[in-house]
Amino acid sequence: MRKADLVANIADKTGIAKVDVLVSLESFFKEVKGSLAEGENVYIRGFGSFVVKKRAKKIGRHIQENRAIEIPEHFIPAFKPAKIFVEQVKDKVSDLPDDESDYD
Protein backbone atom coordinates (compact mmCIF):
# COMPACT_ATOMS: atom_id res chain seq x y z
CA MET A 1 0.00 0.00 0.00
CA ARG A 2 1.31 3.42 -0.92
CA LYS A 3 0.51 6.78 0.62
CA ALA A 4 -2.07 7.53 -2.09
CA ASP A 5 -3.85 4.24 -1.33
CA LEU A 6 -3.81 5.01 2.39
CA VAL A 7 -5.28 8.48 1.80
CA ALA A 8 -7.99 7.05 -0.46
CA ASN A 9 -8.93 4.34 2.07
CA ILE A 10 -9.14 6.80 4.96
CA ALA A 11 -11.17 9.24 2.87
CA ASP A 12 -13.60 6.49 1.84
CA LYS A 13 -14.04 5.19 5.40
CA THR A 14 -14.41 8.60 7.09
CA GLY A 15 -16.10 10.68 4.40
CA ILE A 16 -13.41 13.35 4.74
CA ALA A 17 -12.07 14.88 1.51
CA LYS A 18 -8.88 13.29 0.20
CA VAL A 19 -7.03 16.61 0.27
CA ASP A 20 -7.87 17.06 3.97
CA VAL A 21 -6.75 13.51 4.77
CA LEU A 22 -3.51 14.12 2.86
CA VAL A 23 -2.85 17.34 4.79
CA SER A 24 -3.49 15.56 8.09
CA LEU A 25 -1.25 12.64 7.16
CA GLU A 26 1.55 14.94 5.99
CA SER A 27 1.24 16.93 9.24
CA PHE A 28 1.52 13.71 11.23
CA PHE A 29 4.66 12.67 9.32
CA LYS A 30 6.16 16.13 9.79
CA GLU A 31 5.55 16.06 13.55
CA VAL A 32 7.02 12.57 13.94
CA LYS A 33 10.11 13.49 11.90
CA GLY A 34 10.54 16.76 13.79
CA SER A 35 10.26 15.06 17.17
CA LEU A 36 12.76 12.36 16.21
CA ALA A 37 15.16 14.98 14.83
CA GLU A 38 15.08 16.64 18.27
CA GLY A 39 15.80 13.28 19.94
CA GLU A 40 12.27 12.90 21.31
CA ASN A 41 10.52 9.54 20.89
CA VAL A 42 6.86 9.33 19.81
CA TYR A 43 4.62 6.77 21.55
CA ILE A 44 1.21 5.83 20.15
CA ARG A 45 -0.64 3.42 22.44
CA GLY A 46 -1.91 0.32 20.64
CA PHE A 47 0.14 1.11 17.52
CA GLY A 48 3.80 1.47 18.40
CA SER A 49 6.72 3.75 19.07
CA PHE A 50 8.87 5.83 16.77
CA VAL A 51 12.24 5.95 18.50
CA VAL A 52 15.76 7.21 17.92
CA LYS A 53 18.38 4.47 18.16
CA LYS A 54 22.08 5.05 18.70
CA ARG A 55 24.48 3.12 16.49
CA ALA A 56 27.96 2.66 17.95
CA LYS A 57 31.03 3.56 15.93
CA LYS A 58 32.43 0.69 13.92
CA ILE A 59 34.98 -0.20 11.31
CA GLY A 60 33.66 -0.59 7.77
CA ARG A 61 35.35 -1.27 4.46
CA HIS A 62 35.68 1.00 1.42
CA ILE A 63 35.28 -1.68 -1.24
CA GLN A 64 36.76 0.19 -4.23
CA GLU A 65 39.92 1.17 -2.39
CA ASN A 66 40.02 -1.99 -0.22
CA ARG A 67 40.76 -0.08 2.96
CA ALA A 68 39.18 0.11 6.39
CA ILE A 69 37.22 3.22 7.30
CA GLU A 70 35.78 4.30 10.61
CA ILE A 71 32.03 4.84 10.66
CA PRO A 72 31.30 7.27 13.52
CA GLU A 73 28.52 6.72 16.01
CA HIS A 74 25.21 8.03 14.70
CA PHE A 75 21.49 7.99 15.38
CA ILE A 76 18.80 6.39 13.23
CA PRO A 77 15.00 6.43 13.37
CA ALA A 78 13.25 3.13 14.12
CA PHE A 79 9.73 1.85 14.65
CA LYS A 80 8.82 -0.61 17.37
CA PRO A 81 5.27 -1.98 17.02
CA ALA A 82 3.05 -2.43 20.07
CA LYS A 83 2.43 -5.99 21.27
CA ILE A 84 -1.25 -5.87 20.27
CA PHE A 85 -0.24 -4.66 16.79
CA VAL A 86 2.24 -7.54 16.41
CA GLU A 87 -0.38 -10.07 17.52
CA GLN A 88 -2.98 -8.73 15.06
CA VAL A 89 -0.51 -8.97 12.18
CA LYS A 90 0.57 -12.49 13.19
CA ASP A 91 -3.04 -13.67 13.33
CA LYS A 92 -4.07 -12.12 10.00
CA VAL A 93 -0.96 -12.95 7.97
CA SER A 94 -0.86 -16.56 9.16
CA ASP A 95 -4.33 -16.99 7.61
CA LEU A 96 -3.13 -15.89 4.15
CA PRO A 97 -1.93 -18.39 1.56
CA ASP A 98 1.85 -18.32 1.09
CA ASP A 99 1.71 -16.51 -2.29
CA GLU A 100 -0.31 -13.51 -1.02
CA SER A 101 2.24 -12.22 1.47
CA ASP A 102 4.38 -9.28 0.22
CA TYR A 103 7.20 -10.23 2.56
CA ASP A 104 9.68 -12.48 0.79
MIZAPA-165860 format. One record per residue: residue number from 1; x, y, z of N, C-alpha, C, O, CB in turn. Coordinates in Angstrom, 2 decimals, always signed. Glycine has a CB too. Layout:
! residues N
   num    n_east   n_north      n_up   ca_east   ca_north     ca_up    c_east   c_north      c_up    o_east   o_north      o_up   cb_east   cb_north     cb_up
   NUM         X         Y         Z         X          Y         Z         X         Y         Z         X         Y         Z         X          Y         Z
...
//
This chain:
! residues 104
   num    n_east   n_north      n_up   ca_east   ca_north     ca_up    c_east   c_north      c_up    o_east   o_north      o_up   cb_east   cb_north     cb_up
     1     +0.85     -1.18     +0.00     +0.00      +0.00     +0.00     +0.89     +1.23     +0.00     +1.85     +1.32     +0.77     -0.97      +0.00     +1.22
     2     +0.57     +2.15     -0.85     +1.31      +3.42     -0.92     +0.53     +4.51     -0.20     -0.60     +4.30     +0.25     +1.56      +3.83     -2.40
     3     +1.15     +5.67     -0.09     +0.51      +6.78     +0.62     -0.81     +7.16     -0.04     -1.79     +7.45     +0.65     +1.45      +7.99     +0.68
     4     -0.85     +7.17     -1.37     -2.07      +7.53     -2.09     -3.20     +6.54     -1.77     -4.35     +6.94     -1.62     -1.80      +7.57     -3.60
     5     -2.86     +5.26     -1.68     -3.85      +4.24     -1.33     -4.36     +4.45     +0.09     -5.56     +4.32     +0.36     -3.26      +2.84     -1.49
     6     -3.44     +4.76     +1.00     -3.81      +5.01     +2.39     -4.75     +6.20     +2.50     -5.76     +6.14     +3.20     -2.55      +5.25     +3.24
     7     -4.43     +7.28     +1.80     -5.28      +8.48     +1.80     -6.66     +8.15     +1.25     -7.67     +8.55     +1.83     -4.63      +9.61     +0.97
     8     -6.71     +7.41     +0.15     -7.99      +7.05     -0.46     -8.82     +6.18     +0.49    -10.03     +6.40     +0.62     -7.77      +6.31     -1.79
     9     -8.20     +5.21     +1.13     -8.93      +4.34     +2.07     -9.48     +5.12     +3.25    -10.63     +4.92     +3.64     -8.01      +3.22     +2.58
    10     -8.67     +6.00     +3.82     -9.14      +6.80     +4.96    -10.27     +7.72     +4.53    -11.26     +7.87     +5.25     -7.98      +7.62     +5.57
    11    -10.12     +8.34     +3.37    -11.17      +9.24     +2.87    -12.48     +8.49     +2.65    -13.55     +8.99     +2.98    -10.71      +9.91     +1.56
    12    -12.39     +7.29     +2.09    -13.60      +6.49     +1.84    -14.28     +6.07     +3.15    -15.50     +6.10     +3.25    -13.25      +5.24     +1.02
    13    -13.48     +5.69     +4.14    -14.04      +5.19     +5.40    -14.58     +6.30     +6.30    -15.50     +6.08     +7.08    -13.00      +4.40     +6.15
    14    -13.99     +7.52     +6.20    -14.41      +8.60     +7.09    -15.31     +9.63     +6.43    -16.01    +10.37     +7.12    -13.20      +9.28     +7.63
    15    -15.31     +9.68     +5.10    -16.10     +10.68     +4.40    -15.42    +12.04     +4.35    -16.03    +13.02     +3.91    -17.44     +10.82     +5.06
    16    -14.18    +12.11     +4.79    -13.41     +13.35     +4.74    -12.77    +13.45     +3.35    -12.39    +12.44     +2.77    -12.31     +13.39     +5.87
    17    -12.66    +14.67     +2.83    -12.07     +14.88     +1.51    -10.62    +14.39     +1.48     -9.89    +14.51     +2.46    -12.14     +16.36     +1.12
    18    -10.23    +13.83     +0.34     -8.88     +13.29     +0.20     -7.81    +14.33     +0.49     -6.79    +14.02     +1.10     -8.68     +12.72     -1.19
    19     -8.03    +15.56     +0.05     -7.03     +16.61     +0.27     -6.86    +16.89     +1.76     -5.75    +17.15     +2.22     -7.42     +17.90     -0.47
    20     -7.95    +16.83     +2.53     -7.87     +17.06     +3.97     -7.16    +15.89     +4.67     -6.38    +16.10     +5.61     -9.28     +17.25     +4.56
    21     -7.43    +14.69     +4.21     -6.75     +13.51     +4.77     -5.26    +13.60     +4.48     -4.43    +13.33     +5.35     -7.34     +12.20     +4.18
    22     -4.91    +13.99     +3.24     -3.51     +14.12     +2.86     -2.80    +15.16     +3.71     -1.67    +14.93     +4.15     -3.39     +14.48     +1.38
    23     -3.44    +16.29     +3.95     -2.85     +17.34     +4.79     -2.63    +16.83     +6.21     -1.59    +17.09     +6.81     -3.74     +18.60     +4.80
    24     -3.61    +16.11     +6.74     -3.49     +15.56     +8.09     -2.36    +14.54     +8.17     -1.58    +14.54     +9.12     -4.80     +14.92     +8.52
    25     -2.28    +13.67     +7.18     -1.25     +12.64     +7.16     +0.14    +13.26     +7.04     +1.07    +12.85     +7.73     -1.50     +11.67     +6.01
    26     +0.27    +14.25     +6.16     +1.55     +14.94     +5.99     +1.94    +15.66     +7.28     +3.12    +15.70     +7.64     +1.48     +15.94     +4.82
    27     +0.96    +16.25     +7.97     +1.24     +16.93     +9.24     +1.72    +15.92    +10.28     +2.63    +16.21    +11.06     -0.01     +17.67     +9.74
    28     +1.10    +14.76    +10.31     +1.52     +13.71    +11.23     +2.97    +13.30    +10.95     +3.78    +13.22    +11.87     +0.60     +12.48    +11.11
    29     +3.28    +13.06     +9.69     +4.66     +12.67     +9.32     +5.65    +13.76     +9.71     +6.73    +13.47    +10.22     +4.75     +12.40     +7.81
    30     +5.27    +15.01     +9.47     +6.16     +16.13     +9.79     +6.42    +16.21    +11.29     +7.56    +16.45    +11.71     +5.56     +17.45     +9.29
    31     +5.39    +16.03    +12.09     +5.55     +16.06    +13.55     +6.42    +14.92    +14.06     +7.28    +15.13    +14.92     +4.18     +16.00    +14.24
    32     +6.21    +13.72    +13.52     +7.02     +12.57    +13.94     +8.48    +12.81    +13.56     +9.37    +12.61    +14.38     +6.50     +11.25    +13.29
    33     +8.73    +13.24    +12.33    +10.11     +13.49    +11.90    +10.76    +14.60    +12.72    +11.93    +14.49    +13.10    +10.15     +13.86    +10.41
    34    +10.00    +15.65    +12.99    +10.54     +16.76    +13.79    +10.88    +16.33    +15.21    +11.92    +16.71    +15.75     +9.55     +17.90    +13.84
    35    +10.00    +15.54    +15.81    +10.26     +15.06    +17.17    +11.49    +14.16    +17.21    +12.33    +14.29    +18.10     +9.03     +14.30    +17.71
    36    +11.60    +13.25    +16.25    +12.76     +12.36    +16.21    +14.04    +13.13    +15.95    +15.09    +12.80    +16.51    +12.57     +11.29    +15.14
    37    +13.97    +14.16    +15.11    +15.16     +14.98    +14.83    +15.64    +15.70    +16.09    +16.83    +16.00    +16.22    +14.85     +16.00    +13.72
    38    +14.72    +15.99    +17.01    +15.08     +16.64    +18.27    +15.45    +15.62    +19.35    +15.74    +16.00    +20.48    +13.93     +17.51    +18.76
    39    +15.45    +14.33    +18.99    +15.80     +13.28    +19.94    +14.66    +12.83    +20.83    +14.88    +12.12    +21.81    +16.92     +13.75    +20.78
    40    +13.45    +13.24    +20.50    +12.27     +12.90    +21.31    +11.51    +11.75    +20.66    +11.15    +11.84    +19.49    +11.35     +14.14    +21.49
    41    +11.26    +10.69    +21.41    +10.52      +9.54    +20.89     +9.03     +9.85    +20.83     +8.54    +10.71    +21.57    +10.77      +8.30    +21.75
    42     +8.31     +9.15    +19.95     +6.86      +9.33    +19.81     +6.20     +8.00    +20.12     +6.49     +6.99    +19.48     +6.48      +9.83    +18.36
    43     +5.30     +7.99    +21.12     +4.62      +6.77    +21.55     +3.14     +6.87    +21.21     +2.48     +7.84    +21.59     +4.82      +6.54    +23.07
    44     +2.63     +5.87    +20.49     +1.21      +5.83    +20.15     +0.65     +4.51    +20.69     +0.93     +3.44    +20.15     +0.98      +5.96    +18.59
    45     -0.12     +4.60    +21.76     -0.64      +3.42    +22.44     -1.45     +2.56    +21.48     -2.30     +3.07    +20.74     -1.50      +3.83    +23.66
    46     -1.19     +1.26    +21.48     -1.91      +0.32    +20.64     -1.36     +0.23    +19.23     -1.78     -0.64    +18.46     -3.35      +0.69    +20.60
    47     -0.45     +1.11    +18.87     +0.14      +1.11    +17.52     +1.63     +0.82    +17.58     +2.10     -0.16    +17.01     -0.11      +2.44    +16.81
    48     +2.36     +1.69    +18.27     +3.80      +1.47    +18.40     +4.54     +2.73    +18.75     +3.94     +3.76    +19.05     +4.35      +0.89    +17.13
    49     +5.86     +2.64    +18.70     +6.72      +3.75    +19.07     +7.69     +4.07    +17.95     +8.31     +3.17    +17.37     +7.47      +3.44    +20.36
    50     +7.83     +5.34    +17.67     +8.87      +5.83    +16.77     +9.99     +6.29    +17.68     +9.80     +7.21    +18.47     +8.35      +6.99    +15.80
    51    +11.15     +5.67    +17.58    +12.24      +5.95    +18.50    +13.53     +6.27    +17.74    +13.68     +5.95    +16.56    +12.46      +4.76    +19.43
    52    +14.44     +6.91    +18.46    +15.76      +7.21    +17.92    +16.72     +6.20    +18.54    +16.83     +6.10    +19.76    +16.20      +8.70    +18.22
    53    +17.42     +5.46    +17.68    +18.38      +4.47    +18.16    +19.80     +4.96    +17.90    +20.08     +5.58    +16.88    +18.15      +3.08    +17.49
    54    +20.68     +4.66    +18.84    +22.08      +5.05    +18.70    +22.87     +3.88    +18.13    +22.79     +2.76    +18.65    +22.67      +5.49    +20.07
    55    +23.60     +4.12    +17.07    +24.48      +3.12    +16.49    +25.91     +3.44    +16.93    +26.37     +4.56    +16.76    +24.36      +3.09    +14.94
    56    +26.59     +2.46    +17.48    +27.96      +2.66    +17.95    +28.90     +2.82    +16.75    +28.59     +2.40    +15.64    +28.41      +1.47    +18.83
    57    +30.06     +3.43    +17.01    +31.03      +3.56    +15.93    +31.57     +2.17    +15.61    +31.67     +1.31    +16.48    +32.18      +4.55    +16.32
    58    +31.92     +1.99    +14.34    +32.43      +0.69    +13.92    +33.38     +0.86    +12.75    +33.49     +1.93    +12.16    +31.27      -0.25    +13.54
    59    +34.06     -0.20    +12.44    +34.98      -0.20    +11.31    +34.27     -0.83    +10.12    +33.75     -1.95    +10.20    +36.30      -0.98    +11.65
    60    +34.25     -0.10     +9.01    +33.66      -0.59     +7.77    +34.75     -0.76     +6.73    +35.93     -0.60     +7.04    +32.57      +0.36     +7.26
    61    +34.38     -1.07     +5.51    +35.35      -1.27     +4.46    +34.94     -0.48     +3.23    +33.80     -0.57     +2.78    +35.50      -2.76     +4.13
    62    +35.88     +0.30     +2.68    +35.68      +1.00     +1.42    +36.06     -0.01     +0.33    +37.24     -0.29     +0.12    +36.55      +2.35     +1.32
    63    +35.08     -0.55     -0.35    +35.28      -1.68     -1.24    +36.18     -1.32     -2.43    +37.07     -2.11     -2.78    +33.94      -2.19     -1.74
    64    +35.98     -0.17     -3.04    +36.76      +0.19     -4.23    +38.24     +0.37     -3.91    +39.10     -0.01     -4.71    +36.22      +1.47     -4.85
    65    +38.52     +0.93     -2.76    +39.92      +1.17     -2.39    +40.48     +0.07     -1.48    +41.66     +0.08     -1.13    +40.04      +2.53     -1.70
    66    +39.63     -0.87     -1.10    +40.02      -1.99     -0.22    +40.77     -1.52     +1.02    +41.87     -1.99     +1.33    +40.87      -2.97     -0.99
    67    +40.14     -0.57     +1.72    +40.76      -0.08     +2.96    +39.68     +0.06     +4.03    +38.50     +0.24     +3.72    +41.49      +1.28     +2.72
    68    +40.10     -0.02     +5.26    +39.18      +0.11     +6.39    +38.87     +1.59     +6.62    +39.74     +2.45     +6.51    +39.78      -0.53     +7.67
    69    +37.62     +1.86     +6.95    +37.22      +3.22     +7.30    +36.45     +3.16     +8.61    +35.83     +2.15     +8.94    +36.35      +3.87     +6.18
    70    +36.51     +4.24     +9.36    +35.78      +4.30    +10.61    +34.43     +4.96    +10.36    +34.36     +6.07     +9.83    +36.59      +5.08    +11.69
    71    +33.38     +4.28    +10.75    +32.03      +4.84    +10.66    +31.71     +5.38    +12.05    +31.62     +4.61    +13.00    +30.96      +3.76    +10.18
    72    +31.53     +6.69    +12.18    +31.30      +7.27    +13.52    +29.95     +6.85    +14.09    +29.06     +6.38    +13.37    +31.38      +8.80    +13.46
    73    +29.80     +7.01    +15.40    +28.52      +6.72    +16.01    +27.48     +7.68    +15.44    +27.79     +8.84    +15.15    +28.59      +6.82    +17.57
    74    +26.27     +7.20    +15.29    +25.21      +8.03    +14.70    +23.86     +7.54    +15.21    +23.77     +6.48    +15.83    +25.27      +8.00    +13.14
    75    +22.84     +8.30    +14.94    +21.49      +7.99    +15.38    +20.61     +7.71    +14.17    +20.74     +8.37    +13.14    +20.92      +9.15    +16.23
    76    +19.71     +6.73    +14.31    +18.80      +6.39    +13.23    +17.38     +6.29    +13.78    +17.18     +5.93    +14.94    +19.22      +5.07    +12.54
    77    +16.38     +6.61    +12.94    +15.00      +6.43    +13.37    +14.61     +4.95    +13.26    +15.09     +4.24    +12.38    +14.04      +7.31    +12.54
    78    +13.73     +4.52    +14.14    +13.25      +3.13    +14.12    +11.80     +3.11    +14.59    +11.33     +4.02    +15.27    +14.14      +2.21    +15.00
    79    +11.11     +2.05    +14.21     +9.73      +1.85    +14.65     +9.65     +0.54    +15.41    +10.13     -0.49    +14.95     +8.74      +1.86    +13.44
    80     +9.02     +0.59    +16.58     +8.82      -0.61    +17.37     +7.31     -0.78    +17.55     +6.67     +0.01    +18.25     +9.55      -0.52    +18.76
    81     +6.72     -1.81    +16.91     +5.27      -1.98    +17.02     +4.85     -2.41    +18.41     +5.60     -3.07    +19.13     +4.80      -3.00    +16.00
    82     +3.63     -2.03    +18.78     +3.05      -2.43    +20.07     +2.73     -3.92    +20.03     +2.52     -4.49    +18.96     +1.77      -1.60    +20.39
    83     +2.69     -4.55    +21.20     +2.43      -5.99    +21.27     +1.10     -6.36    +20.61     +1.03     -7.36    +19.89     +2.42      -6.45    +22.72
    84     +0.07     -5.56    +20.85     -1.25      -5.87    +20.27     -1.20     -5.77    +18.74     -1.86     -6.54    +18.05     -2.32      -4.91    +20.83
    85     -0.42     -4.83    +18.23     -0.24      -4.66    +16.79     +0.45     -5.90    +16.21     +0.03     -6.42    +15.18     +0.58      -3.38    +16.48
    86     +1.50     -6.35    +16.87     +2.24      -7.54    +16.41     +1.33     -8.75    +16.39     +1.35     -9.53    +15.44     +3.46      -7.80    +17.32
    87     +0.52     -8.92    +17.43     -0.38     -10.07    +17.52     -1.43    -10.04    +16.41     -1.74    -11.07    +15.81     -1.07     -10.11    +18.89
    88     -1.98     -8.85    +16.13     -2.98      -8.73    +15.06     -2.38     -9.10    +13.72     -3.02     -9.79    +12.92     -3.55      -7.30    +15.02
    89     -1.17     -8.65    +13.45     -0.51      -8.97    +12.18     -0.22    -10.46    +12.10     -0.45    -11.08    +11.06     +0.80      -8.15    +12.02
    90     +0.28    -11.05    +13.18     +0.57     -12.49    +13.19     -0.69    -13.29    +12.87     -0.65    -14.21    +12.06     +1.15     -12.92    +14.56
    91     -1.79    -12.93    +13.52     -3.04     -13.67    +13.33     -3.56    -13.54    +11.90     -3.99    -14.54    +11.31     -4.10     -13.17    +14.31
    92     -3.53    -12.35    +11.34     -4.07     -12.12    +10.00     -3.17    -12.70     +8.91     -3.66    -13.34     +7.98     -4.27     -10.62     +9.76
    93     -1.88    -12.50     +9.01     -0.96     -12.95     +7.97     -0.84    -14.46     +7.97     -0.65    -15.06     +6.91     +0.42     -12.32     +8.17
    94     -0.96    -15.10     +9.12     -0.86     -16.56     +9.16     -2.06    -17.21     +8.46     -1.98    -18.37     +8.06     -0.77     -17.05    +10.60
    95     -3.15    -16.47     +8.31     -4.33     -16.99     +7.61     -4.22    -16.89     +6.10     -4.97    -17.55     +5.38     -5.57     -16.25     +8.08
    96     -3.29    -16.07     +5.59     -3.13     -15.89     +4.15     -2.40    -17.07     +3.53     -1.54    -17.69     +4.17     -2.37     -14.59     +3.87
    97     -2.74    -17.39     +2.28     -1.93     -18.39     +1.56     -0.52    -17.84     +1.37     -0.31    -16.63     +1.38     -2.58     -18.75     +0.18
    98     +0.45    -18.73     +1.18     +1.85     -18.32     +1.09     +2.13    -17.32     -0.03     +3.00    -16.47     +0.13     +2.71     -19.53     +0.88
    99     +1.41    -17.39     -1.16     +1.71     -16.51     -2.29     +1.14    -15.11     -2.16     +1.45    -14.25     -2.98     +1.20     -17.13     -3.55
   100     +0.30    -14.84     -1.15     -0.31     -13.51     -1.02     +0.48    -12.57     -0.13     +0.20    -11.37     -0.12     -1.69     -13.65     -0.47
   101     +1.45    -13.05     +0.59     +2.24     -12.22     +1.47     +3.26    -11.43     +0.66     +3.93    -12.00     -0.21     +2.93     -13.06     +2.54
   102     +3.40    -10.12     +0.93     +4.38      -9.28     +0.22     +5.77     -9.46     +0.77     +6.74     -9.02     +0.15     +3.99      -7.82     +0.31
   103     +5.90    -10.08     +1.91     +7.20     -10.23     +2.56     +7.87    -11.49     +2.05     +7.43    -12.61     +2.33     +7.05     -10.27     +4.10
   104     +8.93    -11.31     +1.32     +9.68     -12.48     +0.79    +11.09    -12.45     +1.25    +11.87    -13.34     +0.90     +9.65     -12.51     -0.73
//
